[in-house]
Amino acid sequence: MNDTDRKVERLLRTLLMSKSDEARLAMGCSMFDDAKAIALAGLRAERPGMDDLECRVQLLRRLYGQDLGEPRLKRVSARLRQA
């Protein structure tokens, strides 16, 4: 769904592209940090007693589950638990 007016969309793109590469990278990193914090808060709300390690495993699943596939997720999760 895209309900943004094309003129507004072009203006926003122009403003974004006028920023330096470093500023755009910093914005992207900040947005990822915020998304991760929201996901962690959701995980902790769903399972209040979850320890930090299990939280990391579940965050991995939530953020990358569809991209990695179950076999790879199991391997990475096992490595996280061994560390």
C-alpha positions in Angstrom: 0.0 0.0 0.0 1.3 3.5 -0.9 -1.0 6.4 0.0 1.7 9.0 -0.2 1.2 11.8 -2.8 3.8 11.5 -5.6 4.9 15.1 -5.1 5.5 14.5 -1.4 7.3 11.3 -2.2 9.6 13.1 -4.6 10.2 15.9 -2.1 11.1 13.4 0.6 13.4 11.5 -1.8 15.1 14.7 -2.8 15.6 15.7 0.9 17.0 12.3 1.8 19.4 12.1 -1.2 20.6 15.6 -0.3 22.1 14.2 2.9 25.6 12.8 2.9 26.3 9.1 2.6 27.3 9.0 6.2 24.1 10.7 7.4 22.0 8.3 5.4 23.9 5.4 6.8 23.5 6.7 10.3 19.7 7.1 9.7 19.5 3.5 8.5 21.5 2.2 11.5 19.3 4.2 13.9 16.2 2.8 12.3 17.5 -0.7 12.6 18.4 -0.1 16.3 14.9 1.1 16.9 13.3 -1.9 15.1 15.5 -4.2 17.2 14.5 -2.5 20.4 10.8 -2.8 19.5 11.2 -6.5 18.6 13.1 -7.2 21.9 10.4 -5.4 23.9 7.7 -7.5 22.2 9.7 -10.7 22.9 10.1 -9.8 26.6 6.4 -9.0 26.8 5.4 -12.3 25.3 7.8 -14.3 27.5 8.7 -12.3 30.6 11.1 -14.9 32.1 13.1 -15.4 29.0 16.9 -15.2 29.6 19.2 -13.0 27.5 20.6 -15.9 25.5 17.2 -17.2 24.5 16.1 -13.7 23.8 19.0 -13.3 21.3 17.9 -16.6 19.6 14.3 -15.5 19.4 15.4 -12.1 18.0 17.4 -13.9 15.3 14.3 -15.8 14.4 12.0 -12.8 14.4 14.4 -10.6 12.3 15.8 -13.2 9.9 13.6 -16.3 10.1 12.1 -16.0 6.7 15.4 -15.1 5.0 17.5 -17.8 6.5 15.2 -20.8 6.5 14.8 -23.4 9.3 18.0 -25.5 8.7 20.3 -22.5 8.9 18.3 -20.9 11.8 18.9 -24.1 13.8 22.6 -24.1 13.1 23.0 -20.4 14.0 20.8 -20.8 17.1 23.0 -23.7 18.2 26.1 -21.7 17.8 24.6 -18.8 19.8 23.8 -21.2 22.6 27.3 -22.6 22.6 29.0 -19.2 22.8 
